Amino acid sequence: MVKRKQITLIYSYDDNWIGGTYYILNIIKALLTLEDDDKPKILVLHNLKSSIKPILDIEYPFIDFKVVDLQLSLPKKVINKLFYYLNGRSIFNMVLPNDIGPNVYPLSYNVSDANIKNGFYWIADLQEYFLPEFFLKLDVRNRKTVHKQLVKNQSRIVFSSKTAADEFDTFYPNNKNEKYILNFASFIDETYKEINLQSLLNKFKIDKPFFIVSNQFWVHKNHMVVLEALKILQNEGDLPFKIIFTGKESDYRNPGYFGELKKYIKDNNLDRYVEFLGFIDRNEQLKLMANSIAIIQPSLFEGWSTVVEDAKVINQHIIVSDIKLHREQINLNCSFFDPYNAEDLARVINRVLTSDLEPIKTDYQFFQKKFGGDFNELFKYDVRN
């Protein structure tokens, strides 16, 4: 009998970037769709602060856990910060245990691959090259330094989209890296359907039909264009709908952003048309998305949008910003708009309101199984000695 292949996943729970957490959970769910003989053994590396309950709830049959301190000591952090400030590189990296074996994912800039065979770095997107004004200058320099080091080391890199891989080749045209494209798929808990809709609406004081925007409050997510479109529509008369926003309402890079949105709402008398729900339960979010008029995804930049995948899996119409990545990601049950043009978004919202939308049903399980197969294929050559 062939020995079962092992894949090591580096996991942390971080509600400041919940998309990264969902990404690892969805990998495990995708591997669960494989035939039993093809399922790898998974070793999950995690720190004590990261709850593994979401992983245990998946009930993957071949899985082990190992607690690893995924943080450097305070003195090393201070030294790294100093060297980053001076020359854009760190002195100390986290070294993974020798006994974890091969096939490690995803490596990141602060993880040494010295003890690793067959490891892959992950670059979700290259937003900092296109929208540097939304980042701290030091962060932009640090990210570019990391990418240059990956090119120098000819490291293996996974990209979430062809768009991102092509952009990497544009900025590093002579790179010799092995590059792989892995489009992730969403997996949702069908129990969201059991939630009583009226009770949920009462809980959040939603008293009208609504559109929903589910993004963390980062500037590039472009919430303002939604409010500007709402203002345009309000000028035409009382509105028969609300805009519901979910997501964590902070961004360390732009701490005043959420306040700017609230001020715009107050200054333009939009309060009765807007509800901010904050970071809510995942199933409640899905219930609201599924029962909205449509989802709105106004982002200026994405690597591979979880919101778009959620819309596809629940078979809901989505009003989506017309960026290259979204054109790669979706072509059914969607309406595109210019993310820099509030009038265009207002026109699309009006069109959706007055249309009898009947979403085209797709076999989303195909994409979920493909995700599992494609991820497993990254480690097709077992390098275990």
C-alpha positions as CSV (number, residue, x, y, z in Angstrom):
1,M,0.0,0.0,0.0
2,V,1.3,3.4,-0.9
3,K,2.1,5.6,2.1
4,R,-0.2,8.5,2.4
5,K,1.3,11.8,1.4
6,Q,1.6,14.5,4.1
7,I,1.0,18.2,3.5
8,T,1.8,20.7,6.3
9,L,-0.4,23.8,6.5
10,I,0.5,26.9,8.5
11,Y,-2.6,28.2,10.2
12,S,-3.5,31.2,12.3
13,Y,-6.8,32.8,13.1
14,D,-6.8,36.5,12.4
15,D,-10.0,38.5,12.3
16,N,-7.9,41.5,11.0
17,W,-7.6,39.4,7.8
18,I,-10.3,36.9,8.0
19,G,-9.9,36.1,4.3
20,G,-6.5,34.5,5.1
21,T,-8.1,32.3,7.8
22,Y,-11.0,31.2,5.5
23,Y,-8.4,30.4,2.8
24,I,-6.8,27.7,4.9
25,L,-10.1,26.3,6.1
26,N,-11.3,26.1,2.5
27,I,-8.2,24.2,1.5
28,I,-9.0,21.6,4.0
29,K,-12.6,21.5,2.9
30,A,-11.5,21.2,-0.7
31,L,-9.2,18.2,0.1
32,L,-12.1,16.6,1.9
33,T,-13.9,16.3,-1.6
34,L,-11.1,14.0,-2.9
35,E,-11.5,10.2,-2.9
36,D,-10.2,8.7,0.3
37,D,-7.1,7.2,-1.3
38,D,-6.2,10.6,-2.7
39,K,-6.7,12.5,0.5
40,P,-3.3,13.5,2.0
41,K,-2.5,13.5,5.7
42,I,-2.6,17.1,6.9
43,L,-0.3,18.4,9.6
44,V,-1.6,21.8,10.9
45,L,1.0,24.1,12.5
46,H,-0.7,26.7,14.8
47,N,0.0,28.9,17.8
48,L,-1.9,28.7,21.1
49,K,-3.8,31.8,20.3
50,S,-5.4,30.4,17.2
51,S,-8.5,28.3,17.9
52,I,-8.4,25.0,15.9
53,K,-12.2,24.4,16.5
54,P,-13.1,25.6,13.0
55,I,-10.7,23.0,11.6
56,L,-12.0,20.2,13.9
57,D,-15.5,21.0,12.8
58,I,-14.6,20.1,9.2
59,E,-14.0,16.5,10.4
60,Y,-11.1,15.8,8.0
61,P,-10.2,12.1,8.6
62,F,-6.4,12.3,8.3
63,I,-5.2,15.3,10.3
64,D,-2.7,16.1,13.1
65,F,-1.9,19.3,14.9
66,K,1.4,20.7,16.2
67,V,1.7,23.8,18.4
68,V,4.4,26.1,17.1
69,D,5.3,29.6,18.3
70,L,4.6,31.5,15.1
71,Q,6.0,34.7,16.6
72,L,9.6,35.9,17.1
73,S,10.8,37.0,20.5
74,L,10.4,40.7,21.4
75,P,14.1,41.5,21.0
76,K,14.2,39.8,17.6
77,K,11.1,41.7,16.5
78,V,12.7,45.0,17.6
79,I,15.9,44.2,15.7
80,N,13.9,43.2,12.6
81,K,11.9,46.4,12.7
82,L,15.1,48.4,12.9
83,F,16.7,46.6,10.0
84,Y,13.5,46.9,8.0
85,Y,13.5,50.6,8.5
86,L,17.1,50.9,7.5
87,N,17.4,48.6,4.5
88,G,14.1,46.8,4.0
89,R,15.1,43.4,5.1
90,S,15.0,41.3,8.3
91,I,17.7,39.6,10.2
92,F,15.7,36.9,11.9
93,N,13.1,34.6,10.4
94,M,11.0,32.0,12.0
95,V,12.5,28.5,11.6
96,L,10.0,25.7,11.5
97,P,10.7,22.4,13.4
98,N,12.9,19.8,11.6
99,D,10.4,17.1,12.1
100,I,7.4,18.5,10.1
101,G,8.5,16.8,6.9
102,P,8.1,18.1,3.3
103,N,5.2,19.8,1.5
104,V,4.6,23.0,3.4
105,Y,2.1,25.7,2.6
106,P,1.9,28.7,2.7
107,L,5.3,30.0,3.4
108,S,5.5,33.7,4.1
109,Y,8.2,36.4,4.2
110,N,9.0,35.8,7.9
111,V,9.4,32.0,7.6
112,S,12.7,30.5,6.7
113,D,12.6,27.6,4.2
114,A,16.0,26.3,5.5
115,N,14.5,23.1,6.8
116,I,11.8,22.7,4.2
117,K,11.5,20.5,1.2
118,N,8.9,21.3,-1.4
119,G,7.5,24.4,0.2
120,F,5.5,27.1,-1.6
121,Y,5.1,30.8,-0.9
122,W,1.7,32.4,-1.6
123,I,1.2,35.8,-3.1
124,A,-2.5,36.7,-3.0
125,D,-2.1,39.9,-5.0
126,L,0.2,42.8,-5.8
127,Q,-2.0,45.6,-4.7
128,E,0.9,47.7,-3.2
129,Y,2.3,48.1,-6.7
130,F,-0.9,49.7,-8.1
131,L,-2.3,51.5,-5.0
132,P,0.7,52.4,-2.9
133,E,-1.2,55.3,-1.4
134,F,-3.3,52.9,0.7
135,F,-0.2,51.5,2.4
136,L,2.4,52.7,4.8
137,K,5.6,53.5,2.8
138,L,7.6,51.1,4.8
139,D,5.2,48.3,4.2
140,V,5.4,48.9,0.4
141,R,9.2,48.8,0.5
142,N,9.2,45.7,2.7
143,R,6.8,43.8,0.4
144,K,8.9,44.6,-2.7
145,T,12.0,43.6,-0.9
146,V,10.4,40.2,-0.1
147,H,9.4,39.7,-3.7
148,K,12.9,40.5,-4.9
149,Q,14.3,38.0,-2.5
150,L,11.8,35.3,-3.8
151,V,13.1,36.1,-7.3
152,K,16.7,35.9,-6.2
153,N,16.1,32.5,-4.5
154,Q,13.9,31.2,-7.4
155,S,11.3,30.3,-4.8
156,R,8.2,28.4,-5.8
157,I,5.2,30.7,-5.7
158,V,1.4,30.1,-5.8
159,F,-0.8,32.9,-7.1
160,S,-4.5,33.1,-6.5
161,S,-5.2,34.3,-10.1
162,K,-3.6,34.4,-13.5
163,T,-4.0,38.2,-13.2
164,A,-1.6,38.3,-10.3
165,A,0.9,35.9,-11.9
166,D,1.0,38.0,-15.0
167,E,1.5,41.2,-12.9
168,F,4.4,39.5,-11.1
169,D,6.0,38.7,-14.5
170,T,5.5,42.4,-15.6
171,F,7.4,43.7,-12.5
172,Y,10.0,40.9,-12.6
173,P,10.3,40.1,-16.3
174,N,13.5,38.0,-15.9
175,N,12.3,35.8,-13.0
176,K,13.0,32.1,-13.1
177,N,10.5,31.2,-10.4
178,E,8.2,28.2,-10.7
179,K,4.7,29.8,-10.6
180,Y,1.4,28.1,-10.0
181,I,-2.1,29.5,-10.2
182,L,-4.6,28.2,-7.6
183,N,-8.1,29.6,-7.9
184,F,-9.7,29.0,-4.5
185,A,-13.4,28.1,-4.0
186,S,-15.7,29.0,-1.1
187,F,-17.3,26.4,1.1
188,I,-20.2,27.3,3.2
189,D,-22.2,25.7,6.0
190,E,-25.6,25.0,4.6
191,T,-27.1,25.5,8.1
192,Y,-27.3,29.2,7.3
193,K,-30.5,28.3,5.5
194,E,-32.1,27.3,8.8
195,I,-31.8,30.8,10.3
196,N,-35.2,32.5,10.6
197,L,-35.0,35.4,8.2
198,Q,-37.5,37.7,10.0
199,S,-35.8,37.2,13.3
200,L,-32.5,38.1,11.8
201,L,-33.9,41.2,10.1
202,N,-35.4,42.2,13.4
203,K,-32.1,41.7,15.2
204,F,-30.3,44.1,12.9
205,K,-33.2,46.5,12.5
206,I,-33.4,45.9,8.7
207,D,-36.9,47.1,7.7
208,K,-36.5,47.4,3.9
209,P,-35.3,45.3,1.0
210,F,-31.5,45.7,0.9
211,F,-28.2,45.4,-1.0
212,I,-25.3,44.1,1.0
213,V,-21.6,45.0,1.0
214,S,-19.4,42.5,2.9
215,N,-15.9,43.7,3.1
216,Q,-13.5,44.7,5.8
217,F,-13.2,48.5,6.0
218,W,-10.0,48.9,4.1
219,V,-9.8,51.9,1.7
220,H,-9.2,49.8,-1.4
221,K,-12.5,48.1,-0.8
222,N,-14.0,51.3,-2.0
223,H,-17.1,51.7,0.2
224,M,-17.3,55.4,-0.6
225,V,-18.4,54.8,-4.2
226,V,-21.4,53.0,-2.8
227,L,-22.4,55.9,-0.6
228,E,-21.9,58.4,-3.4
229,A,-24.1,56.3,-5.7
230,L,-26.7,56.2,-2.8
231,K,-26.6,60.0,-2.6
232,I,-27.2,60.2,-6.4
233,L,-30.2,57.9,-6.1
234,Q,-31.5,59.7,-3.1
235,N,-31.6,63.0,-5.0
236,E,-34.2,61.4,-7.2
237,G,-36.6,60.7,-4.3
238,D,-37.2,58.5,-1.3
239,L,-35.5,55.1,-1.7
240,P,-37.3,51.7,-1.3
241,F,-34.1,50.0,-0.1
242,K,-31.1,50.1,2.3
243,I,-27.4,49.4,2.0
244,I,-26.2,46.9,4.6
245,F,-22.4,46.9,5.4
246,T,-20.7,44.1,7.3
247,G,-17.1,43.7,8.2
248,K,-14.6,44.8,10.8
249,E,-14.6,48.6,11.0
250,S,-10.9,49.4,11.4
251,D,-7.7,49.6,9.3
252,Y,-4.4,50.3,11.1
253,R,-3.0,51.8,7.9
254,N,-5.9,54.3,7.5
255,P,-7.5,54.7,11.0
256,G,-9.7,57.6,9.9
257,Y,-11.3,55.8,7.0
258,F,-14.4,54.5,8.8
259,G,-15.0,57.9,10.4
260,E,-14.9,59.5,6.9
261,L,-17.6,57.2,5.7
262,K,-19.8,58.0,8.8
263,K,-19.3,61.7,8.2
264,Y,-20.3,61.5,4.6
265,I,-23.5,59.7,5.6
266,K,-24.3,62.3,8.2
267,D,-23.5,65.3,5.9
268,N,-25.7,63.9,3.1
269,N,-28.6,62.7,5.3
270,L,-28.2,59.1,4.3
271,D,-28.6,57.6,7.8
272,R,-32.0,56.1,7.1
273,Y,-30.6,54.2,4.1
274,V,-27.5,52.7,5.7
275,E,-26.8,50.1,8.4
276,F,-23.4,49.1,9.7
277,L,-23.5,45.7,11.3
278,G,-19.8,45.2,12.0
279,F,-18.1,41.8,12.1
280,I,-21.0,39.4,12.3
281,D,-21.5,35.6,12.5
282,R,-20.6,33.9,9.2
283,N,-23.9,32.1,8.8
284,E,-25.8,35.3,9.6
285,Q,-23.8,37.1,6.9
286,L,-24.6,34.3,4.4
287,K,-28.3,34.4,5.2
288,L,-28.3,38.2,4.6
289,M,-26.4,37.8,1.3
290,A,-28.7,35.1,0.1
291,N,-31.8,37.3,0.8
292,S,-30.4,40.6,-0.4
293,I,-31.6,42.3,-3.7
294,A,-28.0,41.7,-4.8
295,I,-24.5,41.7,-3.3
296,I,-22.3,44.7,-4.1
297,Q,-18.5,44.2,-4.4
298,P,-17.0,47.6,-5.2
299,S,-13.3,46.8,-4.5
300,L,-10.6,48.6,-6.5
301,F,-8.3,45.6,-6.2
302,E,-8.5,41.9,-5.4
303,G,-6.4,38.8,-5.6
304,W,-9.3,36.4,-5.8
305,S,-12.4,37.7,-4.1
306,T,-14.0,35.6,-1.4
307,V,-17.2,37.8,-1.7
308,V,-17.5,36.9,-5.4
309,E,-17.0,33.2,-4.7
310,D,-19.6,33.4,-1.9
311,A,-22.0,34.9,-4.4
312,K,-21.3,32.1,-6.9
313,V,-21.8,29.3,-4.3
314,I,-25.2,30.7,-3.0
315,N,-26.2,31.5,-6.6
316,Q,-26.9,35.2,-5.9
317,H,-26.6,38.2,-8.3
318,I,-23.6,40.4,-7.6
319,I,-22.9,44.0,-8.7
320,V,-19.1,43.9,-9.1
321,S,-16.4,46.5,-9.9
322,D,-15.0,46.2,-13.4
323,I,-11.4,45.3,-12.7
324,K,-9.3,42.8,-14.5
325,L,-9.4,40.3,-11.7
326,H,-13.2,40.3,-11.5
327,R,-13.4,39.7,-15.3
328,E,-11.2,36.6,-14.8
329,Q,-13.2,35.4,-11.8
330,I,-16.9,35.7,-12.8
331,N,-19.0,36.0,-16.0
332,L,-22.5,34.8,-14.9
333,N,-25.1,36.4,-12.5
334,C,-23.2,39.6,-12.3
335,S,-23.4,43.3,-13.4
336,F,-20.1,45.2,-13.8
337,F,-19.6,48.9,-13.1
338,D,-16.8,51.4,-13.2
339,P,-15.5,51.5,-9.6
340,Y,-14.4,55.1,-10.0
341,N,-17.8,56.3,-11.3
342,A,-20.6,56.6,-8.7
343,E,-23.1,57.5,-11.5
344,D,-22.3,54.3,-13.2
345,L,-23.0,52.3,-10.0
346,A,-26.2,54.2,-9.5
347,R,-27.4,53.3,-13.0
348,V,-26.6,49.6,-12.3
349,I,-28.4,49.6,-9.0
350,N,-31.4,51.1,-10.7
351,R,-31.3,48.5,-13.4
352,V,-31.1,45.7,-10.9
353,L,-34.0,47.1,-9.0
354,T,-36.2,47.2,-12.0
355,S,-35.1,43.9,-13.5
356,D,-36.6,40.5,-12.8
357,L,-33.3,38.7,-12.1
358,E,-33.3,34.9,-12.3
359,P,-29.8,33.7,-11.5
360,I,-28.4,31.0,-13.8
361,K,-27.7,27.9,-11.7
362,T,-24.2,26.5,-11.9
363,D,-22.5,23.3,-10.6
364,Y,-20.3,25.0,-8.0
365,Q,-19.2,21.6,-6.6
366,F,-17.2,21.3,-9.8
367,F,-15.1,24.3,-8.7
368,Q,-14.8,23.0,-5.1
369,K,-13.5,19.7,-6.3
370,K,-11.1,21.3,-8.8
371,F,-9.7,23.4,-6.0
372,G,-9.0,20.3,-4.0
373,G,-7.5,18.5,-6.9
374,D,-5.3,21.4,-8.0
375,F,-4.0,22.0,-4.5
376,N,-3.2,18.3,-4.0
377,E,-1.4,18.3,-7.4
378,L,1.1,20.9,-6.2
379,F,2.5,18.2,-4.0
380,K,2.3,15.4,-6.6
381,Y,6.0,14.6,-6.2
382,D,6.4,13.3,-2.7
383,V,10.0,14.2,-1.7
384,R,10.0,12.3,1.6
385,N,13.3,10.4,2.0
